[in-house]
């Protein structure tokens, strides 16, 4: 057996072993996360006021994320307007129509997924 085959075999077996260890570590991490979730749920169930406070905080976070997404959308709109301003006037109408068509398709696709 040539030396290259022995080296390749050792590398393959080492990779298999490392892969198995990675799976075990990931499984242990998942179990620890599950246990932590269980303990947190117990604490929340034992304290309705704390649970209510958490729900309000999560709602605030979701509202903030929605506002952030809306702000990013508005920035994108301004960016598109700036881009159109940079386009020669004779091409603006054509590009505008392409943008409208693109947005219509994307919005239509989003609505279909609901």
Helices and strands as residue ranges (DSSP letters): H 3-46, H 48-86, H 89-112
